[in-house]
Structures are given as structure tokens and as C-alpha cells.
Amino acid sequence: MERAGADGASLDGVQIAVVGSLNVDTTMRVERHPAPGETVLAAGHFTDTGGKGANQAVAAARLGHRVAMIGMVGDDPTGDLLRRTLSDEGVDVSGVGTAVGIESGMAVITVDASGENTIVVDPAANAAVTAYHVARFASVLREAAVTLAQLEIPIEAVAAAARLAGGRFVLNPAPAATVPAEVMARVAVLVPNRTEVARITGGEPPRTPDEAMAVAGEIAGPEAVVVTLGSAGAVIVSGRFRRHVPAPGVTVVDPTAAGDAFCGGLAGALADGASLDDAVRWAVRCGAVATTRWGAQSSLPSRSDVEALEGS
């Protein structure tokens, strides 16, 4: 059973509609990740708001864009926190409904001394996002210059967002999962990481930018594929166009929301009319800044943060 966040009306001038998940994250700092059956002691932990959808919405809003969020929280105090946090960031939460009798989503994250992380997600209320719920906000999706989605909600809801998007549909296929061909055909820009692009193509994760470009070129449907490569930056494949965009050198502390910062930055730049090449260059810098800070939404940069990195 669902209790809607509003009546489906949108804010005027929404640039980016994000259709996706909202979670609360608990992050633990460990020297190394445990082996199966092993217990390790953490050097500290903290809780932050997260979820790929909410992270990407906040990322775009902090960069100065008008953003609307469509998703679902539980009827618990965490749901109130998640909705309020987005609203405080300037995100329109009209499309964030409440799943009655279900808890809000949660993620448990461990980050080791080298900055590598592992994440376990309980979707909870995120699994209650339906195609019907998404369709209630069709006016938002038709108005937005960019609709941005991920795979922490049911694929039926993602497919509905793709059908209703009036602008460019950008899909971050995370966590790695099979995406139906009819959804792929509506994607303007697909943004997988190494693991996700391997899952889509059925091969091994690419080790180098050249391998990533070759693998991305095998994907049918999207107008363009942008593969994120962590410290190696990203690659762009669009028809015959191939380009590697390197990342700036930074000291990595926690990579948890770097991909979300990238997606929020990419969507924002595209909404502003930037070319895909320029949008990816900006997004790479957004992701780099996020790795220098702990947490999910707490790590997401402002425009001035990114501009300061560009000038360094």
C-alpha cells in the first residue's frame, strides 16, 4: 500500500528528474575487508543519507540544478529523514511516496585502508516503486531536460521512466543487472562502471581504457555509452566516436558516492546544453572530488568545489 508524497504536480522549470532509490547508509572503516566467516574490528563508523537515486539528485542540486526526485520511502522515522534531507538540499520531493508497512531502504558499507569499498543494500521500500507510481509524475518527466535512473528500484519502474521521459534518458545500470532491450533502445547515455559493463556484455571487466572502449562498443541500443573507470577517469563511445577522459589526481578517502557524483554532474551538464564530451569532463571532476571525503551525500561537491579542483 502506498501513500503518495503529493498529487503529481511538478515544480516549474525542473531540469532533471531522478527516478530511483533512497537509503540510509552505515559506513564502517576497516583495515581490510573480512574473509567469509571472519570478523574484523572497525576503526569507526557513521551514518549518512544515501541511495543511488537520492545521491544523484543531491549531486545535481548542489551543482546548481533544479531537480525533482521520484521514489519511495518507508513509513518510519528514516523515511521522514530521507525526504527532509532532500528537501533541505532544494530537491522537489513531490514524487517521493511512502510505502505503508515497509521500512526505508538501508545500505551497509565497509571501506578499507586503501579506499576500496563493499556495499550490501536492503531495498525495502525502494522495491515498492511501481510503474504506476512513476506514471503519476509524467508531467515532471516530460518537462525535464534529463531523466536519470538507476537499478536499485524495480525494472518496471525504470522502463516507465524511460517511456515517459521527454528529454534525454540517462541510465546508470547499477547495481549490475540485465536491462531489457526495449529500455536500452530509449537510453541516450548509458553510464556503467567496469563491473556493470561486463555484466551487460557477458565478458570480463575491462582493465584499461582501450578495453573499456572496445567492450562499450558491443552494447546495442543506447545512443552513447560512458564507462566510469575510477582513478582512470572514463571513456566515451558514441557511434564511431571514441575518447578517454582521464581523472585528476586526488587522494582517495572513500569512493562510495563517486559514481553518483559523476552521474549528477553529467546529467546537470547535459541539461545545461553541454556536449557529451564536455559533460563527461565535468563529471569526472565531480566524481574525483567526492572520493576525497567520507560518506555518501556528505561527500558530494558543490560547483565551487569542482571548479577549485579544475583550477588546481
VMD Tcl script that draws the C-alpha trace (Angstrom):
set ca {
  {0.00 0.00 0.00}
  {1.30 3.45 -0.94}
  {0.76 6.88 0.48}
  {1.82 9.44 -2.13}
  {4.05 12.40 -1.43}
  {1.85 14.83 -3.38}
  {-0.71 14.96 -6.18}
  {1.73 14.52 -9.05}
  {2.18 18.19 -9.94}
  {5.72 19.32 -10.71}
  {7.71 22.41 -9.93}
  {8.09 24.86 -12.78}
  {11.41 24.69 -14.56}
  {12.61 21.26 -13.41}
  {15.79 20.45 -15.33}
  {16.49 16.95 -14.03}
  {14.07 14.23 -12.88}
  {15.72 11.46 -10.88}
  {13.84 8.16 -10.63}
  {15.48 5.90 -8.10}
  {16.31 4.78 -4.60}
  {16.58 6.44 -1.20}
  {18.52 4.72 1.60}
  {20.17 5.39 4.89}
  {23.84 4.25 4.87}
  {26.00 2.97 7.71}
  {29.70 3.11 6.80}
  {32.43 1.27 8.74}
  {36.14 1.98 8.39}
  {38.20 -1.21 8.40}
  {41.87 -2.01 7.86}
  {40.85 -4.77 5.44}
  {37.63 -6.45 4.34}
  {36.78 -9.69 6.17}
  {37.07 -13.08 4.51}
  {33.97 -15.34 4.57}
  {33.29 -16.38 8.16}
  {35.75 -13.84 9.58}
  {35.07 -10.93 11.92}
  {37.17 -7.77 11.76}
  {37.05 -4.74 14.04}
  {36.13 -1.36 12.60}
  {38.10 1.78 13.36}
  {34.88 3.83 13.44}
  {31.51 4.16 11.79}
  {28.96 6.81 10.86}
  {25.50 7.05 9.34}
  {24.62 9.17 6.30}
  {21.70 9.53 3.93}
  {22.21 7.76 0.61}
  {20.72 5.58 -2.10}
  {21.90 5.95 -5.68}
  {18.83 7.91 -6.72}
  {18.88 10.32 -3.81}
  {22.65 10.73 -4.07}
  {22.41 11.64 -7.74}
  {19.57 14.07 -7.05}
  {21.58 15.82 -4.32}
  {24.69 15.84 -6.52}
  {22.85 17.66 -9.30}
  {21.13 20.05 -6.88}
  {24.40 21.02 -5.17}
  {25.83 21.82 -8.58}
  {23.05 24.39 -9.04}
  {20.34 22.49 -10.95}
  {16.58 22.27 -10.38}
  {15.88 18.64 -9.53}
  {12.79 16.54 -8.81}
  {13.01 13.12 -7.12}
  {10.64 10.20 -7.78}
  {10.91 7.22 -5.46}
  {9.63 5.64 -2.25}
  {10.49 5.63 1.45}
  {9.05 3.63 4.32}
  {6.57 4.83 6.92}
  {9.30 5.09 9.56}
  {11.42 7.91 11.02}
  {14.12 7.13 8.46}
  {11.66 7.89 5.67}
  {10.95 11.29 7.18}
  {14.70 11.92 7.44}
  {15.35 10.93 3.82}
  {12.57 13.14 2.48}
  {13.55 16.10 4.67}
  {17.23 15.83 3.72}
  {16.40 16.00 0.02}
  {14.06 18.94 0.55}
  {16.75 20.78 2.52}
  {19.06 20.37 -0.50}
  {16.46 22.05 -2.72}
  {15.19 18.87 -4.37}
  {11.44 18.69 -5.16}
  {10.16 15.69 -3.17}
  {6.59 15.72 -4.54}
  {7.31 12.39 -6.19}
  {8.64 10.65 -3.07}
  {5.83 8.43 -1.80}
  {5.53 6.39 1.38}
  {5.22 2.60 1.33}
  {2.90 1.76 4.23}
  {4.07 -1.03 6.50}
  {7.55 -1.20 4.94}
  {10.84 0.14 6.28}
  {13.02 2.54 4.32}
  {15.98 1.23 2.34}
  {19.34 0.67 4.03}
  {22.93 0.06 2.97}
  {25.88 -1.25 5.00}
  {29.25 -0.13 3.63}
  {32.79 -1.08 4.60}
  {35.78 0.96 3.41}
  {39.30 -0.44 3.80}
  {42.62 1.36 4.28}
  {43.24 1.57 0.52}
  {39.88 3.25 -0.12}
  {38.16 0.19 -1.63}
  {34.59 -0.44 -0.50}
  {31.98 -3.18 -0.30}
  {28.26 -2.42 -0.14}
  {25.25 -4.51 0.85}
  {21.83 -2.95 0.16}
  {18.39 -3.87 1.51}
  {16.00 -2.18 -0.96}
  {12.99 -2.37 1.41}
  {10.64 0.48 0.37}
  {12.60 1.03 -2.85}
  {11.23 -2.31 -4.08}
  {7.73 -0.80 -3.83}
  {8.33 1.78 -6.57}
  {5.92 0.79 -9.35}
  {5.38 1.85 -12.94}
  {2.07 3.33 -11.76}
  {3.83 5.49 -9.18}
  {6.28 6.76 -11.79}
  {3.47 7.47 -14.27}
  {1.72 9.70 -11.71}
  {4.56 12.15 -12.27}
  {4.53 12.02 -16.05}
  {4.40 15.82 -16.26}
  {7.72 16.06 -14.41}
  {9.34 13.52 -16.70}
  {8.06 15.18 -19.86}
  {9.28 18.59 -18.73}
  {12.77 17.61 -17.57}
  {15.69 18.08 -19.94}
  {17.24 14.93 -18.45}
  {15.66 11.94 -16.70}
  {18.21 9.99 -14.67}
  {17.58 6.45 -13.37}
  {19.44 3.54 -11.76}
  {18.62 -0.11 -10.95}
  {18.03 -0.04 -7.18}
  {14.29 0.05 -7.95}
  {12.24 -2.48 -9.97}
  {12.99 -2.54 -13.70}
  {9.29 -1.95 -14.46}
  {9.57 1.48 -12.82}
  {12.76 2.23 -14.77}
  {11.04 1.22 -18.01}
  {8.15 3.55 -17.24}
  {10.57 6.43 -16.67}
  {12.26 5.68 -20.00}
  {8.93 5.69 -21.86}
  {7.76 8.95 -20.30}
  {11.00 10.93 -20.49}
  {10.56 14.00 -22.66}
  {14.26 14.84 -22.67}
  {17.36 12.66 -22.62}
  {17.10 9.43 -20.65}
  {20.34 8.65 -18.80}
  {20.64 5.21 -17.18}
  {23.20 4.22 -14.57}
  {22.80 0.39 -14.65}
  {23.78 -0.10 -11.02}
  {23.77 -2.48 -9.32}
  {24.72 -4.69 -12.25}
  {21.66 -6.37 -13.75}
  {20.16 -7.34 -17.10}
  {18.45 -4.40 -18.81}
  {15.67 -5.26 -21.32}
  {16.34 -4.32 -24.93}
  {13.28 -2.07 -25.06}
  {14.70 0.01 -22.21}
  {18.17 0.13 -23.78}
  {16.65 1.42 -27.00}
  {15.38 4.51 -25.15}
  {18.69 5.31 -23.45}
  {20.50 8.43 -24.61}
  {23.53 7.83 -22.37}
  {24.30 4.58 -20.52}
  {26.73 5.04 -17.59}
  {28.09 1.69 -16.30}
  {31.29 1.04 -14.38}
  {33.72 -1.79 -15.19}
  {31.67 -4.46 -13.44}
  {28.38 -3.32 -14.90}
  {29.61 -3.10 -18.48}
  {30.95 -6.65 -18.13}
  {27.58 -7.86 -16.85}
  {25.80 -6.25 -19.80}
  {28.14 -7.74 -22.41}
  {28.74 -11.08 -20.70}
  {32.51 -10.64 -20.67}
  {35.25 -9.79 -18.20}
  {35.61 -6.33 -16.62}
  {37.85 -4.19 -18.82}
  {41.27 -3.44 -17.34}
  {42.29 -0.47 -19.49}
  {40.56 2.47 -21.20}
  {41.13 0.83 -24.59}
  {39.48 -2.38 -23.41}
  {36.60 -0.37 -21.95}
  {36.02 1.37 -25.27}
  {36.04 -1.94 -27.10}
  {33.56 -3.52 -24.69}
  {31.28 -0.47 -24.67}
  {31.16 -0.62 -28.46}
  {29.45 -4.03 -28.21}
  {26.37 -2.64 -26.43}
  {23.35 -2.23 -28.67}
  {20.63 0.33 -28.05}
  {21.98 3.43 -26.30}
  {23.00 6.47 -28.32}
  {26.18 6.66 -26.25}
  {27.95 4.63 -23.55}
  {30.15 6.25 -20.91}
  {32.13 3.77 -18.81}
  {33.45 5.06 -15.50}
  {36.91 3.74 -14.58}
  {37.62 5.14 -11.13}
  {41.07 6.70 -10.93}
  {41.48 6.15 -14.70}
  {38.58 8.53 -15.44}
  {36.01 7.49 -18.04}
  {35.64 6.57 -21.69}
  {33.03 7.74 -24.19}
  {31.72 5.59 -27.03}
  {29.14 7.10 -29.38}
  {28.95 5.58 -32.85}
  {32.44 5.81 -34.29}
  {33.48 8.40 -31.68}
  {35.87 7.09 -29.00}
  {37.54 9.14 -26.28}
  {39.31 8.55 -22.97}
  {38.82 11.29 -20.37}
  {41.46 10.95 -17.62}
  {40.72 11.81 -13.99}
  {42.65 14.40 -11.99}
  {44.98 13.05 -9.35}
  {43.46 13.15 -5.85}
  {43.96 11.36 -2.54}
  {41.12 8.84 -2.30}
  {39.49 8.54 1.13}
  {36.12 6.92 0.36}
  {34.82 6.14 -3.16}
  {31.25 5.36 -2.01}
  {29.32 8.08 -3.87}
  {31.86 8.94 -6.57}
  {29.78 7.31 -9.28}
  {26.69 9.17 -8.10}
  {28.58 12.47 -8.13}
  {29.65 11.61 -11.69}
  {26.08 10.87 -12.78}
  {24.67 14.00 -11.13}
  {27.37 16.13 -12.74}
  {26.85 14.51 -16.14}
  {23.08 14.99 -16.03}
  {23.44 18.60 -14.97}
  {25.90 19.44 -17.71}
  {23.73 17.78 -20.35}
  {20.67 19.65 -19.03}
  {22.62 22.88 -19.48}
  {23.27 22.01 -23.13}
  {26.90 20.86 -22.89}
  {28.28 18.42 -25.43}
  {28.71 14.85 -24.19}
  {32.48 15.28 -24.29}
  {32.38 18.40 -22.11}
  {29.75 16.86 -19.82}
  {31.95 13.82 -19.16}
  {35.00 16.00 -18.47}
  {32.98 17.90 -15.86}
  {31.51 14.69 -14.41}
  {34.93 13.10 -13.96}
  {35.95 16.05 -11.80}
  {32.74 15.83 -9.78}
  {33.45 12.18 -9.05}
  {37.06 12.90 -8.14}
  {36.09 15.47 -5.52}
  {33.63 13.03 -3.92}
  {36.39 10.44 -3.36}
  {38.32 12.85 -1.15}
  {35.58 12.86 1.53}
  {33.85 10.29 3.73}
  {30.24 9.31 3.27}
  {27.61 9.30 0.57}
  {25.64 12.54 0.35}
  {28.05 14.25 2.73}
  {30.83 13.76 0.15}
  {29.00 15.30 -2.81}
  {30.62 18.51 -4.08}
  {29.29 21.98 -4.80}
  {30.07 23.75 -8.07}
  {32.77 25.79 -6.36}
  {34.41 22.58 -5.07}
  {34.65 21.21 -8.59}
  {35.85 24.49 -10.06}
  {38.56 24.67 -7.38}
  {39.79 21.21 -8.41}
  {39.81 22.22 -12.07}
  {41.99 25.20 -11.21}
  {44.46 23.21 -9.08}
}
mol new
graphics top color blue
foreach p $ca { graphics top sphere $p radius 0.5 }
foreach p [lrange $ca 0 end-1] q [lrange $ca 1 end] { graphics top cylinder $p $q radius 0.2 }
display resetview
